[in-house]
Amino acid sequence: MERLIEDALIEAGVSFTREGQPGHQYALDFYLPDSDVFIEVKRFHSDRIAAQTARVPNVIVAQGKPAVEALAALIRAGGFAVGQPR
């Protein structure tokens, strides 16, 4: 599921780091440094989601395959213009 978002971010040219990469100290799937936004992807609800999202102020959560696919489509379509005025 994370791969769907990663591929969309790459195709859209959005700068990001993945969980576990240098400079990414939070247990969230993606960090978008240009907008200071995190993205967390879940296939199903998880009790730990509340603790994860409490770590940072700006988190987008996509839970469930249809939601992840919709977010990926929005990113690809340019509907996720972070850090840029509309």
C-alpha positions as CSV (number, residue, x, y, z in Angstrom):
1,M,0.0,0.0,0.0
2,E,2.9,2.4,0.8
3,R,4.3,1.7,-2.6
4,L,1.1,3.2,-4.3
5,I,1.8,6.5,-2.5
6,E,5.5,6.3,-3.0
7,D,5.1,5.8,-6.8
8,A,2.6,8.7,-6.9
9,L,4.9,11.0,-5.1
10,I,7.8,10.2,-7.4
11,E,5.6,10.6,-10.5
12,A,4.3,14.0,-9.2
13,G,7.8,15.2,-8.3
14,V,7.0,15.7,-4.7
15,S,10.0,15.6,-2.4
16,F,9.7,13.1,0.5
17,T,11.6,10.8,2.8
18,R,10.4,7.3,3.9
19,E,10.2,5.9,7.4
20,G,13.6,4.7,8.4
21,Q,15.6,7.1,6.1
22,P,18.0,9.6,7.6
23,G,16.2,12.7,8.8
24,H,13.0,10.9,9.3
25,Q,12.8,10.2,13.0
26,Y,9.0,9.6,13.4
27,A,7.3,6.3,12.9
28,L,5.1,7.5,10.0
29,D,5.4,6.3,6.4
30,F,6.3,9.5,4.6
31,Y,7.6,13.0,5.4
32,L,7.2,15.8,2.9
33,P,9.8,18.4,4.0
34,D,8.7,21.1,1.6
35,S,5.3,21.3,3.4
36,D,6.2,19.8,6.8
37,V,3.4,17.2,6.2
38,F,3.5,13.5,7.0
39,I,1.5,10.7,5.4
40,E,0.6,7.5,7.1
41,V,-0.9,4.6,5.2
42,K,-3.0,1.8,6.8
43,R,-4.6,-1.2,5.1
44,F,-6.9,-1.6,8.2
45,H,-7.6,0.4,11.4
46,S,-4.8,0.0,13.9
47,D,-5.0,0.9,17.6
48,R,-1.6,2.6,17.4
49,I,-2.8,5.2,14.8
50,A,-3.7,7.6,17.6
51,A,-0.2,7.5,19.1
52,Q,1.4,7.8,15.6
53,T,-0.6,10.9,14.6
54,A,-0.1,12.5,18.0
55,R,3.7,12.7,17.4
56,V,3.4,15.5,14.7
57,P,0.9,18.3,14.0
58,N,0.4,17.7,10.3
59,V,-0.6,14.2,9.2
60,I,-2.7,12.8,6.3
61,V,-3.9,9.3,7.0
62,A,-5.1,7.1,4.2
63,Q,-6.8,4.0,5.7
64,G,-8.1,1.2,3.4
65,K,-7.1,0.4,-0.1
66,P,-9.8,2.6,-1.8
67,A,-8.6,5.6,0.3
68,V,-5.0,4.9,-0.6
69,E,-5.8,4.6,-4.3
70,A,-7.8,7.8,-4.2
71,L,-4.9,9.7,-2.4
72,A,-2.4,8.3,-5.0
73,A,-4.7,9.5,-7.8
74,L,-5.0,13.0,-6.3
75,I,-1.2,13.2,-5.9
76,R,-0.7,12.1,-9.6
77,A,-3.3,14.6,-10.8
78,G,-1.5,17.5,-9.1
79,G,-4.3,17.8,-6.5
80,F,-1.7,17.5,-3.8
81,A,0.2,20.7,-4.4
82,V,1.9,21.0,-1.1
83,G,3.8,24.2,-0.2
84,Q,2.5,26.0,-3.3
85,P,-0.3,28.6,-3.2
86,R,-3.4,27.7,-5.1
